[in-house]
Amino acid sequence: MLWDFDGPICRLFARHSAAGVAGDLVSWLEGRGLHGLLTEKERESLDPQVVLRAVDRRHPGSDLVAELEERLTQEELRAASSAMPTPYADPLIRTWSAVGSGLAITTNNSPRVVRTYLEGRGIAGCFAPHIYGRTQELHHLKPDPHCLNRALNAMGAAPADALMIGDTPPDHEAAARAGVPFLGYASNPRKAKILKEAGAETVIESLEPVLRVLRG
């Protein structure tokens, strides 16, 4: 079982605004005279990952990207303390682990953030050591299947024998490129529509039916 983190397991920015973090990153760049690095659309993005990846495209592997990535990681760590668990995620994770399924996290968030959250919920042991998240090699972020392939190789699992739970089109694309079946999770009908339009065949708006089937 390959899990995306922010969405299927928790709402990372439930109380610590992702849009505010994106704005802070843009302001930090502007304070260093780097206003021109971003397009107007990128400067107005509500997603800090968009800002980070935009800078990486123009200065890949630079100290600037490394510092910006660390600033985002620190903001994610602050958000982890107030993240909201996705309904039924914790019992589903514990049940899947108890019946012997191997579990891994495959995410574009920092692995440090994932560990902090999972340890706070008491479920880190269900995944350890299989947490594969953002590194400074940002070209490996989803929709690139790099983190999925790392998880599969480490667990000795064939792609067709795995399942990924994700909530965005890049999750779906990464799973498709890795050859892994995909289960879409959407917290509302709008997100479900986006996933279906991206090609996801199976989309659920609650993890409860999955837990019920597994327990049965």
C-alpha positions as CSV (number, residue, x, y, z in Angstrom):
1,M,0.0,0.0,0.0
2,L,1.5,3.3,-1.2
3,W,0.0,6.3,0.5
4,D,0.2,9.9,-0.4
5,F,0.4,12.0,2.8
6,D,-1.3,15.3,2.6
7,G,-4.9,14.4,1.8
8,P,-5.4,10.7,2.3
9,I,-3.7,10.7,5.7
10,C,-4.3,14.2,7.0
11,R,-5.0,17.8,6.0
12,L,-1.5,19.1,6.6
13,F,-2.4,22.8,6.2
14,A,-5.8,22.6,8.0
15,R,-4.9,25.5,10.4
16,H,-1.6,26.7,9.0
17,S,-2.5,28.3,5.6
18,A,-0.8,26.9,2.6
19,A,-1.6,30.1,0.7
20,G,0.0,32.1,3.5
21,V,3.2,29.9,3.2
22,A,3.3,30.4,-0.5
23,G,3.0,34.2,0.0
24,D,5.8,34.1,2.6
25,L,8.1,32.3,0.1
26,V,7.3,34.8,-2.6
27,S,8.0,37.7,-0.1
28,W,11.3,36.1,0.9
29,L,12.4,35.9,-2.7
30,E,11.3,39.5,-3.4
31,G,13.2,40.6,-0.3
32,R,16.4,39.3,-2.0
33,G,15.7,41.1,-5.2
34,L,14.5,38.0,-7.0
35,H,11.0,39.2,-7.9
36,G,11.7,38.5,-11.5
37,L,12.3,34.8,-11.0
38,L,8.6,34.1,-10.9
39,T,5.8,34.8,-13.4
40,E,2.8,36.7,-12.2
41,K,0.8,33.5,-12.0
42,E,3.5,31.8,-9.9
43,R,3.7,34.8,-7.6
44,E,-0.1,34.6,-7.0
45,S,-0.1,30.8,-6.5
46,L,-1.8,29.5,-3.4
47,D,0.5,26.4,-3.4
48,P,4.0,26.7,-1.9
49,Q,5.1,23.7,-4.0
50,V,4.4,25.7,-7.2
51,V,6.7,28.5,-5.9
52,L,9.5,26.0,-5.0
53,R,9.4,24.1,-8.3
54,A,9.3,27.3,-10.3
55,V,12.6,28.5,-8.7
56,D,14.1,25.0,-9.2
57,R,13.3,25.1,-12.9
58,R,15.3,28.3,-13.3
59,H,18.1,27.4,-10.8
60,P,18.2,23.7,-10.5
61,G,20.3,22.3,-7.7
62,S,21.3,25.8,-6.5
63,D,21.9,27.0,-2.9
64,L,18.9,29.2,-3.4
65,V,16.7,26.2,-4.1
66,A,18.1,24.4,-1.1
67,E,17.4,27.3,1.2
68,L,13.9,27.8,-0.2
69,E,13.2,24.0,0.3
70,E,14.3,24.2,3.9
71,R,12.1,27.2,4.5
72,L,9.1,25.2,3.1
73,T,10.1,22.2,5.3
74,Q,10.1,24.4,8.4
75,E,6.6,25.7,7.5
76,E,5.4,22.1,6.9
77,L,6.8,21.1,10.3
78,R,4.8,24.0,12.0
79,A,1.7,22.8,10.1
80,A,2.1,19.2,11.2
81,S,1.4,20.2,14.8
82,S,-2.1,21.3,13.9
83,A,-2.8,19.0,10.9
84,M,-6.3,17.3,10.9
85,P,-6.4,13.5,10.5
86,T,-8.4,12.3,7.5
87,P,-11.5,10.5,8.8
88,Y,-10.9,6.7,9.1
89,A,-7.2,7.0,8.0
90,D,-5.7,6.0,11.3
91,P,-7.8,2.9,11.9
92,L,-7.4,1.9,8.2
93,I,-3.6,2.2,8.5
94,R,-3.5,0.2,11.7
95,T,-5.8,-2.5,10.3
96,W,-3.9,-2.8,7.0
97,S,-0.7,-3.1,9.0
98,A,-2.1,-5.7,11.3
99,V,-3.2,-8.0,8.5
100,G,0.4,-8.0,7.1
101,S,0.3,-5.5,4.3
102,G,3.4,-3.5,3.7
103,L,2.8,0.2,3.9
104,A,4.8,3.1,2.5
105,I,4.4,6.9,2.2
106,T,5.1,8.3,-1.2
107,T,4.8,12.1,-1.0
108,N,6.0,15.5,-2.3
109,N,6.1,16.7,1.4
110,S,9.3,16.5,3.4
111,P,9.9,13.1,5.0
112,R,10.8,14.9,8.2
113,V,7.3,16.3,8.3
114,V,5.7,12.9,7.6
115,R,7.6,11.3,10.5
116,T,6.7,14.1,12.9
117,Y,3.0,13.7,12.1
118,L,3.0,9.9,12.2
119,E,4.9,9.8,15.5
120,G,2.4,12.2,17.0
121,R,-0.5,9.9,16.0
122,G,1.3,6.7,17.1
123,I,1.3,5.1,13.7
124,A,4.9,5.7,12.5
125,G,5.6,2.0,13.1
126,C,3.1,1.0,10.5
127,F,5.2,2.6,7.8
128,A,8.8,2.5,9.2
129,P,11.2,2.6,7.4
130,H,9.3,3.2,4.2
131,I,8.8,7.0,4.0
132,Y,9.8,8.4,0.7
133,G,9.3,12.2,0.4
134,R,10.8,15.3,-1.1
135,T,14.5,15.7,-1.5
136,Q,16.5,18.6,-3.0
137,E,16.3,16.8,-6.4
138,L,12.9,18.4,-7.1
139,H,12.6,17.0,-10.6
140,H,11.9,13.7,-8.8
141,L,8.6,15.0,-7.3
142,K,5.4,13.5,-8.5
143,P,4.1,13.2,-11.2
144,D,7.5,11.6,-11.7
145,P,7.2,8.1,-10.3
146,H,10.6,8.2,-8.5
147,C,9.3,7.9,-4.9
148,L,6.9,5.1,-5.9
149,N,9.6,3.2,-7.5
150,R,11.9,3.6,-4.5
151,A,9.1,2.2,-2.3
152,L,8.4,-0.7,-4.5
153,N,12.1,-1.6,-4.8
154,A,12.7,-1.3,-1.1
155,M,9.7,-3.5,-0.3
156,G,10.3,-6.0,-3.0
157,A,6.9,-5.5,-4.4
158,A,5.7,-5.8,-8.0
159,P,3.9,-2.7,-9.3
160,A,0.8,-4.7,-10.2
161,D,0.6,-6.1,-6.6
162,A,0.6,-2.7,-5.1
163,L,-2.1,0.0,-4.7
164,M,-1.6,3.7,-4.4
165,I,-4.1,6.0,-2.5
166,G,-3.7,9.6,-3.7
167,D,-5.8,12.7,-4.0
168,T,-4.3,14.7,-6.9
169,P,-3.8,14.3,-10.7
170,P,0.0,14.1,-10.2
171,D,-0.6,11.2,-7.8
172,H,-2.6,9.4,-10.5
173,E,0.0,10.1,-13.2
174,A,2.9,8.9,-11.0
175,A,1.0,5.7,-10.2
176,A,0.2,5.2,-13.9
177,R,3.8,5.7,-14.9
178,A,5.0,3.3,-12.2
179,G,2.4,0.7,-13.3
180,V,0.6,0.8,-9.9
181,P,-3.2,0.6,-9.6
182,F,-4.7,3.8,-8.2
183,L,-7.4,4.5,-5.7
184,G,-8.4,8.2,-5.7
185,Y,-9.4,9.9,-2.5
186,A,-11.4,13.1,-2.7
187,S,-12.6,15.1,0.3
188,N,-15.4,16.7,-1.7
189,P,-17.2,16.4,-5.1
190,R,-15.1,19.1,-6.7
191,K,-11.9,17.2,-6.0
192,A,-13.5,14.0,-7.1
193,K,-14.4,15.6,-10.4
194,I,-10.8,16.8,-10.9
195,L,-9.5,13.3,-10.3
196,K,-12.0,11.6,-12.6
197,E,-11.2,14.2,-15.4
198,A,-7.5,13.3,-14.9
199,G,-8.3,9.6,-15.7
200,A,-8.8,8.1,-12.2
201,E,-11.3,5.2,-12.6
202,T,-12.1,4.7,-9.0
203,V,-12.6,7.7,-6.6
204,I,-14.0,7.6,-3.1
205,E,-15.0,10.5,-0.9
206,S,-14.5,8.6,2.4
207,L,-12.1,5.9,3.5
208,E,-14.9,4.3,5.6
209,P,-16.0,1.8,2.9
210,V,-12.4,0.6,2.5
211,L,-12.1,0.0,6.2
212,R,-15.4,-1.8,6.3
213,V,-14.4,-4.1,3.4
214,L,-11.0,-4.8,5.0
215,R,-12.5,-5.6,8.3
216,G,-15.0,-7.9,6.7
